[in-house]
Amino acid sequence: MAVRVQNAGRYRDIAMALMRHGFGYMVEEMGFFQALSLPRRWIMREGIPESKSLGERIRHVLEDLGPTFVKLGQLASTRSDLLPAGIVQELTKLQDQVPAFSSETAKGILEQELGVPLEQVLSHFDDTPLAAASIGQVHIGKLVTGEKVAIKIQRPGIAPIIRRDLDILRDFVALAERRWEWVIRYQLREMVEEFADSLLAELDYSHEGRNTEKVGQQFIDHPQIHIPKIYWDYTSAKVLTMEYMDGIMLNQRELLLSRGYELKGIAQKLVDSMLNQIFIEGFFHADPHPGNLMVMKDETLAYLDFGMVGRLHGDMKEHLASLIIALMRKNTDSMVRAIDKLGMIPEGINMSVLHGDLDRLRDEYYDIPFSRISIGKALSDLFGVAQRHQITLPPDIILLGKALVTLEGVIEHLDPSISIIDMAEPFGRKLVREKFNTRRLRGKVFSGVSDLVESIIELPGQARLLTSIISKGKLKLEVSVPEVEQVMKKLDQISNRLSFSIVLLAFSILMVGLIVGAALSEQKWNIPIVEIGLAVAGLMVVWFIIHIIRSGRF
């Protein structure tokens, strides 16, 4: 194993953490002892506490290795489609455990990033941080213009540490792929690259600022939902200045009750706003845990921390609609097609086994009213099927699942009588209506006709190219079949049937084009365009069928 000299100390830290928690065999198999000149007596194959599960030991390794690895574990905890449930459950317990850096350091970073003396921007700066995490910490301040603000300041020196750790992670995965098949099966390379993209984006606070503003635009006409204002004049890659939010966090249930807040209304507001972000806007807060949600005066609901967001583009929303329809109709074939469009069904998958698993999943929920279905359990079961069959799902679909599971937990804490699925029904119906929207279908028809026309235009050029290849003697066909006559006759039949299918397809597209064209035409010629087109096209099809039948090769 090749170790970069500048990273040798960090490799040693990682090797020691692995050995401390019973993964010494991995250190040995990856060649760490030779590469790092570690004493072989350090290997710890025995003495693993029986009370500690595999998930617990993985969690302890990540906690020992600090911010980058804790963040990796937190991301991995969202991948219940890839990882066993026991490991996922342990990874959800990971927490940042880092001390705050000094207020003098924070002020120095602020001045450096803003490019002016602090007193020109702030009339007050609270030296005690409101919160501290692995990448940064938050201080309360007051602008010279009078607004109270929350200022997120990036931890000094954290960026190069994270980039170094990401390089090491990539090296580890490349090495592990050559030694263990499960590394490929669980797609650790893809997970690390996804994690690297997410974490590097998190190092630039302007990304979070733009995410916050984008969600804020969704609720500009909804006074009961509040998104913090971003002060761009005092924001950079390492500093994020936003409106200070004053209220009670949603995890303080007893305090909310003692202040007279109506929890059912708050819960309904939360569910409705989240479903709107997901299914209507396609851009949503992906981590709606109670620490990121606040109730302000007059029961206005505020969202905080937009470092993690999910996106559902138009096609993805359409495929979700297809999955919803398939689930409602309990149609396994349609479920498979929808999953294939949403994710990526690998080659060589046993489709009959996949159908069987989905049939069992369908039957399990067949007689249960929607209001009694747990989103967490349903998604866990669905992701379990995906994991067993190594079906890759897009990260945003996984984020959607995580957001819904988190949301369900918050709602159960506030008011268990509320059903997210019941509230999601009108959003699902709207998705289905959009899928079959006339304007959308018309656009697809025109797109299909346009593609067909483009293909027809390209045919002469492709034919010339083929002719040129044949004339130069570069086209070689080798056939070695005993009954050539019979095979050629069969191919002729196949060719005629294929031609017939193409003609029928062209006829269908022609008719759709004529119908749509006639419907959209603003001219009043009183000429029966559709009828004439139908007659001409019909005669052509009849003539073609008679020609094939007479040839006796159909």
GUBA-438071 format. One record per atom (N, C-alpha, C): x, y, z; residue in one letter. Coordinates in pm, whole numbers, plus 50000, padded with zeros to 5 digits. Example, Ala and Ser with C-alpha at 12.3 -4.5 7.8 and 13.67 -1.06 7.14 Angstrom:
// residues 2
513194943150780a;512304955050780a;513204967050780a;512854977550708s;513674989450714s;512905000350787s;
// end
This chain:
// residues 554
500834988150000m;500005000050000m;500875012550000m;500635021749907a;501395034249899a;500745044849988a;501555051150073v;501045061450164v;501725074650133v;500915085150112r;501505098350089r;502185102950218r;503435107650202v;504245111050319v;503545121250408v;502925131550345q;502295142250424q;501085137150503q;500545125450464n;499365120050532n;499695108250623n;500985105150640a;501375093150715a;500835093350857a;500895104850924g;500405105951062g;498915103151071g;498175107950973r;496715105850974r;496385091150947r;497145084850857y;496955070550833y;497175062650962y;498195066851038r;498495059951163r;497325061551262r;496745073651267d;495585075951354d;494425066651316d;494205065451187i;493095057151138i;493355042451171i;494595038051149a;494945024151180a;494735021251329a;495155030351415m;495005028451559m;493525027851599m;492695036651539a;491255036751571a;490605023651529a;490995018651412l;490445005851365l;490824994551459l;492084994351501m;492544983451589m;491904984451727m;491694996451776r;491084998151910r;489694991851917r;489014991651804h;487624987151805h;487424974151727h;488494966051724g;488344952551675g;488424950651525g;489014960351454f;489144958951308f;490614957551268f;491414951251357g;492824949551329g;493084941251204g;492194931551177y;492374923151058y;492334931550930y;491534942250931m;491474950950813m;492784958550796m;493354963050908v;494634970250904v;495704961250845v;495694948550888e;496704939050838e;496494936050690e;495234933350651e;494964929450512e;495194940850414e;495054953350460m;495274964750370m;496744968850364m;497594961850439g;499034964550429g;499514976250510g;498774980250613f;499174991850694f;500454989350774f;500624976850820f;501774974150906f;503084976750833f;503144972150708q;504374974250631q;504504988950590q;503404994850543a;503475008550491a;503765018750600a;503255016350721l;503405026050830l;504415021750935l;505045010150911s;506025004751006s;505435003351146s;504214997851153l;503564995851282l;504064983051347l;504244983151480p;504624970751549p;503514960351536p;503854948251498r;502824938151476r;502114934251605r;502724936851721r;502054933451846r;500824942251870r;500694953351791w;499554962251810w;498254956151759w;498374946251672i;497154940951613i;496244935151721i;494974938051714m;494024934051818m;492894925951753m;493164913151742r;492124904451684r;491184899251791r;491684898551914e;490884892952022e;490444904252115e;489604900552208g;489214910052311g;488134919752271g;487414917152160i;486314925852123i;485164923252218i;484674933252289p;483574930952384p;482374924752313p;481884913752369e;480754907052306e;479504915752306e;479444925252401s;478254933752411s;478184944052298s;479304945952229k;479334956152123k;479034949951987k;478024955351920s;477664950551786s;478604956551684s;478514951551561l;479314957051451l;479004971851432l;477734975451437g;477334989451421g;477934998451527g;477934993651653e;478515001551763e;479995003951740e;480704993451699r;482154994851678r;482475004351563r;481665003751457i;481855013251345i;481625027451393i;480565029451473r;480265042851525r;481425048151609r;481995039751695h;483095044151781h;484335047851698h;484615040351593v;485745043651505v;485545057551446v;484365060051393l;484075072951329l;484165084451429l;483655082251550e;483715092851652e;485165095751689e;485995085451699d;487405087451733d;488145095451627d;487725094251501l;488465100251391l;488035114651359l;487005119551426g;486705133751416g;485705137851310g;485645151151282p;484555157251205p;484265150951070p;485295148550987t;485045143250853t;484375129650861t;484865121250949f;484345107550958f;482985107151028f;482745116351121v;481425117451181v;480405121451075v;480785131250992k;479895135550883k;479645124050786k;480685116250758l;480525104650669l;479505094850728l;479625092250857g;478685083150922g;477265088450921g;477125101650940q;475785107650938q;475155106350800q;475965108050696l;475445106150560l;475095091450538l;475995082450582a;475745068150563a;474465063750634a;474115070750743s;472895067050817s;471635069450735s;471735077150628t;470575079450541t;470455068650434t;471495060150420r;471495050350311r;470985036750357r;469745036650403s;469155023850445s;468865014750326s;469015020250203d;468885011750084d;470145003550061d;471245007550125l;472525000850102l;473024993350225l;472794998750343l;473404993250464l;472384985750549l;472834975550624p;471934968150713p;471324977250818p;470114973850861a;469354982250954a;470104984651085a;470804974351137g;471514975851263g;472614986351257g;473334986651146i;474404996651130i;473805010551114i;472745011751033v;472095024651013v;471605030351146v;471005021751228q;470485026251358q;471595031851446q;472755025351446e;473875030351526e;474425043451471e;474495044651340l;475055056751279l;474185069051304l;472885066851325t;472015078351354t;472345084651490t;473105077551575k;473465082651707k;474695091651703k;475345092651588l;476585100551579l;476295115351605l;477095121551688q;476955135751719q;478325142451711q;478315155251670d;479545163151674d;479955165351820d;481185162251853q;481685164651987q;482985172451979q;482825185551959v;484015194151941v;483865206452030v;484985211252085p;484915223452167p;484765235752079p;484195246152135a;484075258852061a;485455265352050a;485675272751942f;486915280551934f;486655294451992f;487715301552025s;487595314052101s;486875325052023s;486245334052098s;485535345252034s;486515354451961s;487745355552013e;488745364051945e;489075358351807e;489185345051800t;489415338551670t;488235341051578t;487015339851632a;485805342051553a;485755356351497a;486095366051582k;486095380051537k;487145382551430k;488305375851447g;489365377351347g;488925372051211g;488245360551209i;487755354851083i;486705364151022i;485835369651107l;484805378751057l;485425390750987l;486375397051052e;487015408850993e;487745405450864e;488415394050863q;489145389950743q;488185387350626q;487075380850654e;486125377350548e;485345389550499e;484975398550591l;484175410150552l;485025421550500l;486305421450533g;487225431350479g;487125445150542g;486465446150657v;486335459050727v;486435456450877v;486765466750957p;486765465151102p;485375461151151p;485345452751253l;484085446951300l;483085457651345l;483625468451405e;482715478851457e;481965486251347e;482435485151224q;481725491451112q;480515483151068q;480475470751114v;479385461651074v;478455458551191v;479055455851309l;478275451551424l;478365461551539l;477215463951600s;477225472051722s;477355463151845s;477115450151829h;477265440651939h;477625426951883h;478505419751956f;478865405951920f;478935397852048f;478115387552058d;478085379152178d;479265369452175d;480145370452275d;481355362152277d;481055347352298d;479955344052365t;479605329952390t;478815324552271t;479315314152206p;478585308952089p;477245302852127p;476275304952041l;474945299252061l;474985284052040l;475815279751945a;475965265451916a;477325263351850a;477925251451873a;479205248151811a;479115234351749a;479645233151627a;479645220251556a;481005218051493a;481135207151419s;482445203351367s;482965213151263s;482085219051183i;482555227851076i;482535242451117i;481645246351205g;481575260351245g;480765262251372g;480615274851412q;479805277951529q;479025290851504q;477955292751583v;477035303951562v;477125313651680v;477265326451647h;477245337251747h;476085346551717h;475545352651822i;474495362651805i;475155376351796i;474645384751709g;475175398151695g;474075408051660g;474465420751653k;473505431151614k;474175440251514k;473555441751397l;474125450251294l;474045464951337l;474915473251280v;474895487451312v;473585493851269v;472865487251177t;471555492251132t;470425487651223t;470745479751326g;469755476351428g;469205462251425g;469445454551318e;468865441151308e;469665431151391e;468935422651464k;469565411951540k;469845400351445k;471065394851447v;471445384751349v;472115372751417v;472065361551347a;472825349551385a;473945348151283a;475185346951331i;476355346651242i;477035333051255i;477045325451145k;477715312451143k;479135314651091k;480135310451168i;481535312851134i;482245299351123i;482965297451014q;483625284550989q;484835282651080q;484995270551128r;486105267051218r;487435269151145r;488405275651205p;489675278251136p;490425265351105p;490945264350984g;491755252950943g;490975240350912g;489635240850917i;488855228650897i;488865224150750i;488905233650655a;488825230150513a;489965221050468a;491255224450496p;492325215450453p;492275201850523p;491805201450648i;491675188650720i;490665179750649i;489535185550612i;488475177850545i;488955173150408i;489635181750333r;490125177650200r;491155166450211r;492025167250313r;493005156450335r;492295143350367r;491325144050457d;490595131850495d;489825125950376d;489305134450290l;488575129550172l;489535122250078l;490745127650062d;491745120749979d;492085107050037d;492215106450168i;492535093750234i;491375083950218i;490145088850232l;488975080250214l;488935074250075l;489245082349974r;489265077149837r;490335066449821r;491505068649881d;492575058649876d;492115045549942d;491465046850057f;490985035150131f;490025026950046f;489065033949985v;488045026849907v;488685019649789v;489605026549720a;490275020349604a;491025007849647a;491685008549763l;492424997049813l;491474985849858l;490404989749928a;489464979749980a;488724972549868a;488464979549757e;487764973149645e;488554961449588e;489874962149601r;490704951349548r;490764939349644r;490284941249766r;490404930649866r;489064924549909r;488004932649911w;486724927649962w;485594930649865w;484874920149831e;483764921649735e;482634930249792e;482434929749924w;481324937149983w;481484952249966w;482714957049950v;482934971449930v;482284975849799v;482404967449696i;481754970349568i;480254968449580i;479844957649649r;478424954649659r;477674965849729r;478264971549833y;477604982349906y;477924996249847y;478604996449733q;478835008749656q;479495019649741q;480555015849814l;481215025549901l;481875036749822l;482385033649702r;483015044149621r;481985055149590r;480795051049544e;479755060749512e;479335068649636e;479265061649750m;478875068349873m;479905078749915m;481185075349901v;482245084749939v;482245096849846v;482055094749716e;482025106049622e;480815115049648e;479685108849676e;478475116449710e;478725124649837e;479355118149935f;479675124750061f;480655136250038f;481675134049955a;482675144449928a;482015156749866a;481145154449768d;480445165749704d;479625173549806d;478905166149891s;478055172549991s;478875180450092s;479975174550139l;480775180950243l;481525193050189l;482045192050067l;482755203450009l;481795215149985l;480555211949947a;479545222449932a;479235229050066a;479245220750173e;478955225850307e;480065235250357e;481255233850301l;482355242850339l;482185256850282l;481295258350184d;481015271450126d;479645275950176d;479625284850273y;478365289050335y;477435296250239y;477965301150130s;477075307950034s;476085298049973s;476455285049968h;475515274849920h;474305274150012h;474575273850142e;473475273350238e;472615285850229e;473275297250207g;472525309750192g;471575309250073g;472055304049961r;471195303249841r;470065293149863r;470365281949931n;469315272249961n;468215278650047n;468655286350148t;467705292950238t;466805302550161t;467415310350074e;466645320049995e;465665313249901e;466095302149840k;465245295049745k;463995289549813k;464165283749932v;462985278850006v;462145290650054v;462815301550092g;462085313550135g;461155318750027g;461585317949900q;460735322349789q;459465313849778q;459545301149817q;458375292449810q;457265297149903q;457655303350016f;456685306950119f;456515322050133f;456815329250027i;456745343850034i;455315348550058i;454335340550014d;452925344150035d;452275335850146d;453085329650232h;452575321250341h;453095327050474h;452365336350534p;452865343050655p;453055333750774p;452445321650772q;452585312550885q;453855303950876q;454605305350766i;455895298450753i;456975309150736i;458005308450819h;459045318850814h;460415312550787h;461105318150690i;462465313850655i;463405325650681i;464545323450748p;465425334750783p;465905342650661p;465995355550678k;466535364250574k;468065363250575k;468665362950456i;470125362450445i;470645376550418i;471655380750495y;472285393850475y;473535391750389y;473355393150258w;474435389850165w;475635399150176w;475425411350220d;476565420550234d;477545415950341d;477065407350431y;477915402650540y;478035387350537y;477995381850417t;478095367350398t;479205364150299t;479935353150325s;480995348650235s;481045333350241s;482105327550185a;482245312950190a;482415307950334a;482975316450423k;483255312050560k;482385318850665k;481535328050622v;480655335150715v;479255335850656v;478265332150735l;476865333050692l;476115341450795l;475625352850753t;474885361750842t;473415361450803t;472585357750900m;471145356350872m;470335362350986m;469075364150958e;468135369351057e;468105360251180e;468135366351297y;468035358651421y;466575354751444y;466345342151475m;464995337151496m;464765334951645m;463695340651696d;463395339851839d;462135331551857d;462255320451928g;461085311951948g;461435299652030g;460575289552023i;460745277152100i;460975265752002i;462045257952024m;462325246751936m;461255235951952m;461015228451844l;459955218351846l;460255206751939l;461505204951978n;461805194052072n;461455197752216n;461005210152239q;460615214552374q;459085213652388q;458565201552380r;457125199352376r;456415204752501r;456965201852618e;456315206052743e;456275221252754e;457345227852709l;457365242452713l;456315248252618l;456175242052500l;455155246552405l;453755245352466l;453505234052534l;452195232052596l;451955242152709l;452995244652790s;452845253952902s;452585268152855s;453045271352732r;452825284852677r;451505285552599r;450755274352597g;449445274652534g;449435272552384g;450515267452328y;450545265052183y;449715252752148y;449055253352034e;448195242351987e;449035233151899e;449435221651955l;450415212951888l;449865206651759l;448585203451758k;448005197251639k;448095206651519k;447775219251540g;447855229151431g;449285231051383g;450245231051478i;451655232451441i;452105220551358i;451695208551403a;452075196351331a;451505196351189a;450235200251174q;449615200651041q;450315210750951q;450705222051010k;451405232350936k;452765227250886k;453445219850973l;454745214250938l;454605204150824l;453655194950837v;453475184750733v;453115191150601v;452155200450603d;451705206750480d;452845214350412d;453665221450490s;454755229150431s;455845220050374s;456115208750442m;457115199350391m;456635192650263m;455375188350260l;454845181750140l;454805191450022l;454545204150050n;454565214149943n;455975215549886n;456985215849974q;458375216749927q;458735204749840q;458295192849883i;458705180549815i;457975178649683i;456635178549689f;455855174249574f;455465185549478f;455425197649526i;455045208849439i;456285216149388i;457145220149480e;458315228149441e;459485219349396e;459585207149451g;460695198449414g;462035202849471g;462005210949577f;463235215649643f;462885216649791f;463545208249875f;463055206950012f;464175206050114f;463825210250237h;464695208750354h;464795193850382h;466015188450378a;466175173850388a;466465169050529a;466505178250626d;466815174150764d;465895181350863d;464575178750855p;463625185950940p;463505180151081p;464645178651150h;464575173651288h;464195185151382h;463755182251504p;463235192751593p;464195204251620p;465515201451614g;466485212051637g;466575222051522g;465985218651408n;465975227751293n;464615234151270n;463705232551369l;462335237851356l;461985245651481l;461365257251461m;461075266051573m;459665271751559m;458985273251673v;457675279951676v;457885294051731v;457485303851650m;457625317751689m;456285322851744m;456215335651775k;454965341551824k;453875339551720k;452655339251763d;451445336651681d;451545323451605d;452355313951661e;452485300351609e;453015299751465e;453765309751426t;454475309151298t;455575298551308t;455685290251205l;456695279551204l;457925284251126l;459095283051188a;460335287251124a;461235275251097a;461845274950978y;462835264850941y;464235270750958y;465155262651011l;466545266851028l;467475256950959l;468675261550925d;469775253050877d;469435245650748d;469755252050636f;469495246350505f;470775240850441f;471635235250526g;472865229250474g;472595216550395g;471485209650425m;471145197350354m;469775199050290m;469755199250157v;468495200350083v;468415189349979v;467195186349936g;466975176549831g;466285182949712g;466475176949595r;465875182149473r;465175170849399r;463975173549350l;463255164149265l;462925171249134l;463645167649026h;463355173948898h;462075168148839h;461625173848727g;460335170248669g;460175155448642g;461185149148580d;461085134848549d;460985126548676d;461755130548778m;461745122848902m;460375123648969m;459765135548966k;458425136949022k;457425128448944k;457605127848812e;456715119748729e;456865104948763e;458105100548783h;458325086448818h;457745083348957h;457825093149048l;457195091449178l;455685089849163l;455105097949073a;453675096849046a;453345082848994a;454185077548906s;453975064048853s;454025053748966s;454975055749060l;455075046449173l;453845047449262l;453355059749283i;452145061649364i;450955054549300i;450815056149167i;449725049649095i;449855034449108i;451075029349091a;451295014849099a;450955009649239a;451335017349342l;451035013149479l;449535013349505l;448855023749453m;447415024749473m;446695013249402m;447195009549283r;446564998749207r;447104984949246r;448134985149333k;448784972749378k;449264964449259k;449874971549164n;450354965549039n;451874963749048n;452324951449068t;453744948749088t;454564952048964t;454064948648845d;454804951448721d;455064966448708d;454044974548737s;454204989048728s;455154994248836s;455134987748954m;456074991549060m;457504989249015m;457754977948950v;459104974748902v;459544985148798v;458644988548706r;459004998448603r;459305012048667r;458495015848765a;458715028848831a;460025028848908a;460335017848976i;461595016949051i;462775017348954i;462625010748840d;463685010748740d;463955024848689d;462885032748672k;463065046548625k;463625055448735k;463235052648859l;463745060648970l;465185057249004l;465525044648993g;466875040249028g;467565033648911g;468275023148940m;468985016048835m;469025001248872m;468174993448805i;468144979048830i;469354972848760i;470234966148833p;471464960848774p;471194949448675p;472144947548584e;472034936548489e;472144923248564e;471444913148510g;471524899848567g;470674897948691g;469834908048725i;468984906548842i;467924895948816i;467584888548917n;466544878248907n;465184885248922n;464554888048808m;463314895848809m;462184888548880m;462154875248871s;461074867848936s;461184869149088s;462434869149139v;462624870749284v;462254884949326v;462634894849243l;462284908749273l;460764910349276l;460084904649176h;458614905149174h;458044898649299h;458624887349339g;458134880449457g;458274888949582g;459434895749596d;459644904349713d;458654915949715d;458414921849598l;457474933049590l;456044928349612l;455724916349566d;454394910649592d;454164909049742d;455184903949811r;455054902149956r;454924915650027r;455694925549978l;455604938950036l;454204944750014l;453694942849894r;452344947649861r;451294940949950r;451404927649966d;450434920250045d;450464924350192d;451664927950240e;451794931850381e;450974944250413e;450874953350314y;450154965850337y;448764966050271y;448354954550216y;447144954150133y;445904958950207y;445664953650326d;444424956550398d;444564967450505d;445734973750510i;445954983950613i;445484997550561i;444625004650634p;444235018150591p;445455027350583p;445425036450487f;446565045550468f;446925052750597f;445915056350676s;446175064250797s;446985056450901s;447025043150889r;447745034950987r;449095030150935r;449465034150814i;450745029750758i;451855039050807i;452925033150856s;454095040850899s;455005043150779s;455265055850750i;456165059050640i;457545053150667i;457995054250792g;459325049050826g;459445034250796g;458455026350840k;458515012050817k;458365008750669k;457435015550600a;457215012850458a;458475015750377a;459115027150405l;460335030550333l;461465021050370l;461545017450497s;462575007950539s;462404994750465s;461144990150451d;460884977750380d;461244979050231d;460864990450171l;461154992550029l;462664993350005l;463375000750091f;464825001850077f;465494988450104f;464874980350191g;465404966950216g;465364958350091g;464264959450015v;464164952249887v;465244957249791v;465414970549784a;466434976349697a;467824971349735a;468094970549865q;469404966049912q;469644951449874q;468624942949895r;468794928649864r;469084926349717r;468524934849631h;468704932849487h;469734942449428h;470454949649516q;471524958749472q;471014969049371q;469814974149397i;469234984649313i;469724998049365i;470345005749279t;470875018849317t;469785029349304t;469525036449412l;468555047249410l;469285060649411l;468755070949344p;469415084049341p;469505089949481p;470585097349509p;470745103349643p;469555111749686p;468925118949591d;467815127549630d;466585119549672d;466415107549615i;465325098949660i;465605093949802i;466875091049829i;467255086849965i;467035098350062i;467415110650020l;467185122350106l;465695124350131l;464885122050027l;463435123050043l;462955113150149l;463435100750140g;463065090750239g;463475094850378g;464715099850391k;465215104150522k;464355115650577k;464025125350490a;463235136750534a;461865132350583a;461235122950511l;459905118350550l;459935110350680l;460985102250696v;461115094450820v;461335104050938v;462205113950920t;462455123951025t;461175131551058t;460465135550953l;459205142750971l;458205134451050l;458115121651018e;457185112951089e;457515112451238e;458805111851271g;459215111751412g;458815124451484g;458975135851417v;458595148751478v;457085149351501v;456325144851402i;454865145351413i;454365136051523i;454955124351536e;454555115151644e;454795121451780e;455835129551790h;456155136251916h;455145147351946h;454695154351839l;453775165451857l;452325160751871l;451875152351778d;450495147651778d;450395134551700d;450425123151769p;450425109951702p;449185107251618p;448115115151637s;446885112451562s;446965116851416s;447965124851383i;448085130051246i;448765119651157i;448165117251040s;448725107950941s;449335115750826s;450645114150808i;451315121050696i;450775115850564i;450505102850556i;450025097150430i;448655102850394i;447765104450494d;446475110650466d;446645124750412d;447555132350473m;447775146150428m;448495146650294m;449235135850262a;449975135450135a;449075131850017a;447885126150046e;447025121349937e;446705132149833e;446285144349873p;446005154349770p;447245158349689p;448425158049753f;449655161149680f;449955150249578f;449725137549620g;449915126449528g;448965127249411g;447715130849439r;446735132049330r;447145143149233r;447695153849288k;448125164849201k;449275160349112k;450195152449169l;451285146949088l;450745138448974l;449745130249006v;449155121548904v;448475129948797v;447745140448839r;447085149048740r;448105155748650r;449235160148709e;450285166448629e;450855156648528e;450965143848568k;451515133748478k;450655132348353k;449325133648371f;448415132048258f;447845145448210f;448525156148246n;448105169448203n;448145170648051n;447065176547992t;446975177447846t;448165184747786t;448555195747847r;449675203447794r;450965195347797r;451145187647907r;452355179347919r;452355168347813r;451185161747796l;451095151247695l;451315156847556l;450755168647529r;450915174847398r;452395177847372r;453075182647479g;454505185147465g;455285172647433g;454865161347498k;455555148747470k;455305144047327k;454055146247278v;453735142447139v;454605150347043v;454665163547062f;455475171746973f;456955168046981f;457405164847104s;458805160847120s;459075147947045s;458125138347056g;458295125646985g;458295127446834g;457365135646784v;457305138346640v;458585145246594v;459075154646675s;460315161746640s;461485152146631s;461575142846729d;462655132946725d;462555124146602d;461305120246568l;461095111746451l;461525118846323l;461125131646310v;461485139446192v;463005140646181v;463645143046297e;465115144346297e;465775131446252e;465215120046298s;465765107046258s;465595104846108s;464425108846054i;464165107245910i;465135115845830i;465375128045877i;466305137045807i;467715131145803i;468075124045912e;469435118445920e;469585105545839e;468455099445797l;468515086545727l;469355087045599l;469175097145510p;469985097245386p;471475097345414p;471885105345512g;473305105845547g;473805092545598g;472985085945684q;473375072845735q;473435062545622q;472475063745527a;472465054445413a;473715056345327a;474085069245303r;475295071945223r;476535066345290r;476575067645424l;477725062345499l;477785047245485l;476635040545497l;476595026045483l;477005021745342l;476495029045241t;476845026045101t;478345027445078t;478905038245137s;480345040645122s;481155029245183s;480725024645301i;481435013445368i;481365000945283i;480154998245226i;479984986345144i;480834987245018i;480814999244951s;481555000844825s;483054999444843s;483535002844962k;484975001644989k;485354987745040k;484334979145049g;484594965345093g;484944964145239g;484494973745320k;484844973345462k;483764966845548k;482624963545483l;481564956945558l;481704941945544l;481864935145655k;482074920645650k;480984913545731k;480334904045666l;479324895745732l;479704881145716l;479774874045825e;480104859945820e;478924852145876e;478324843445791v;477184835345834v;477554820745817v;477364813045920s;477634798745913s;476434791345971s;475434788945882v;474204782445925v;473894771245827v;473574759345874p;473324748045784p;472164750645689p;470994754845740e;469834756745654e;469664771545625e;470524776745537v;470514791145507v;469174795545450v;468584787145359e;467314790845295e;466234793345400e;466154783945494q;465104784945596q;465334797145685q;466604799345719v;466934810845804v;466624823845733v;466994824745604m;466744836945528m;465244839645514m;464474828845496k;463024830545486k;462474835845619k;462994830245730k;462554834845861k;462914849545883k;464144853145843l;464574867145856l;463694876245772l;463314871345652d;462434879045564d;461094881645632d;460564871145699q;459304872645769q;459444882845883q;460544881445958i;460784890746068i;460884904946014i;461604906545903s;461774919745842s;460424925745804s;459554917445741n;458234922345702n;457394926245823n;457484918045928r;456714921346048r;457234934146114r;458564935546113l;459144947746168l;458724959746086l;458734958245953s;458304969245865s;456854972745892s;456044962245911f;454624964545938f;454454972246069f;455244968446171s;455164975346300s;455574989946287s;456624992346206i;457085006046186i;456015014346115i;455385008046014v;454325015245942v;453175018646037v;452785009046122l;451705011746218l;452105022946314l;453375022746358l;453855033346447l;453805046846377l;454305047046253a;454285059546177a;452845064346155a;451935054646127f;450525057946107f;449955064246235f;450295058446351s;449795063646478s;450305077846503s;451615079846480i;452195093146502i;451595103246405i;451375098846278l;450785107646179l;449405112046224l;448595102646273m;447245105946316m;447255115246437m;448165112646532v;448265121546648v;448635135646602v;449605136346511g;450015149346458g;448875156546389g;448095149246307l;446975155346236l;445905160246333l;445615151846434i;444575155546531i;444995167746611i;446255167346663v;446735178846740v;446815191246654v;447315189446529g;447425200946439g;446075206846409g;445095198346385a;443755203346355a;443155210446477a;443435204846594a;442885210946716a;443505224446745a;444795226046710l;445495238546741l;445365248946633l;444955244746514s;444905254046400s;443895265146426s;444305277446397e;443405288846413e;442715292546284e;443085285746172q;442485288946043q;441185281346026q;440245286745958k;438935280945937k;438755277845790k;439355266745744w;439285263145602w;438105253845573w;437505248445678n;436395238945658n;436815226845575n;438105223445580i;438585211545509i;438765200445612i;438175188745586p;438275177845684p;439655171545685p;440635178445745i;442025173945743i;442185160045804i;441585157945919v;441745145245987v;441165133845905v;439955136045848e;439295125545771e;440105121845647e;440605132245574i;441415129645454i;442685122145492i;443355126845599g;444595120245643g;444335105845681g;443235103445753l;442885089945793l;442655080845672l;441945086245573a;441645078245453a;442915074745378a;443785084845355v;445025082445280v;445935072745355v;446135075445485a;447005066645562a;446435052545570a;445105051645585g;444475038445592g;444665030645464g;444515037145348l;444715030345219l;446155025445206l;447115033545254m;448525029545246m;448775017045331m;448195016745450v;448395005145538v;447774992645477v;446544994045423v;445864982545360v;446684977245244v;447194986645157w;448014982445042w;449244974845089w;449874979645197f;451094973445247f;450804959345301f;449664957845371i;449304944645426i;449054934645312i;448284939145208i;447994930245095i;449274925845027i;450224935345011h;451504932444945h;452264921645022h;452294922745154i;453044912945235i;452354899345232i;451014899145243i;450284886545243i;450474879145111i;450414886544998r;450594880244868r;451994874344853r;452964880444919s;454334875244907s;454494862144983s;453524859145071g;453584846745148g;454674846745253g;455154858545290r;456284859045385r;455904867745506r;454864863145574f;454434870545694f;454214860745809f;
// end
